[in-house]
Amino acid sequence: MLTEPTWRAAPAAHEARVDAATAAHLRRRSDGRKHPVEDFLFTYYSFKPAQLRRWHPGAGVGLAAGGTAPQRDWRHYTLAGDVVSVDAVGFVAARSDTLRFVRDLLVRTASRPGRFGCFGLHEWAMVYRQTPEDVRHADYPLRLGSEGTDAVVESHQIACSHFDAFRFFTPPAVPRNALSPTRAGQAASEQPGCLHAGMDLYKWAHKLVPAVRSDLVMDCFDLAREIRALDMRAAPYNLRELGYEPLLIETPEGKAQYAAEQRGFAARGLALRTRLVEAIDQVWLSAGLDPGVLAGAAASAERST
């Protein structure tokens, strides 16, 4: 239970954190300017800065003397006496399939060993055999030119395990991938070393708002932002004018650096997965249901694959 002074003060700190993280994006958006690295978190993912700015205490937390709290009028909240809290019963009724899917995905991903030999080649496969005019970020040159980029793809084994990266491969690059990830098989194939799986923790967090507390959503946002920077530093583009020093994954030194940073992100992602699973279990528990049913379902699914 949060006292009124506590829950009235909490939004200000959260809003300041969000404002610092989104100010540059909002300025660029106002000016009609694009950013190939940072815009990703606002264009690929559906949560808008204004939504991110709203403070949520998370399921299982009550706001005492909450009759005047703005949350009382927000979706998936309820007022009982003078206490405002997430309407866990209503949220589970409306989002039970999402809760089950996300928990299952998080638990199964965390249970697997991370793979750290992909070296960010998914971004190279997305421009393989394309003309300079056709590449995704055509305003920025390819470091090695088209032929040099193609040569890197052709001299490496690509092993992308993430469907939402694999689906953007150019047609000639698709058969070069050692794996064939699918949407239906996502929970059976996702692994914690994957940068995109780490970024997607932000997606799963914001999809479960307001059951997930805002500080956890922002922790996932911060991780996604840092991962995206590595993703694009290791990409074939030259983004030095934006302040991103290329990570030369075509060299042994670059590969070693990429894998080391990837391992660090995987460790942070594991901690966030644990917190997200705990948040899902909390909303389930707050709805008067047994979280053990969810855990059992995930274990059964993992044994069947």
Protein Blocks (a to p, Z undefined) as FASTA:
>chain_A
ZZfklmmmmmmmmmmmmmmmmmmmmmmmmnopacfklmmmmmmpmcdfklmmpccebghi
acehillgmklmpghiacehjaccddfklmmmmmmmmmmmmmmmmmmmmmpccdfklnom
mmmmmmgoiafklpmblmbccfkljklmmmmmmmpccddfbfklmmmpcfklmmmpmbdc
dfklmmmmgcfklmklmmmmmmmmmmmpckbcfklmmmmmmmmmmmmmmmmmmmmbdckl
nopacddfkbmklmmmmmmmmmmmmmmmmmmmmmmmmmmmmmmmmnopafklmmmmmmmm
mmmZZ
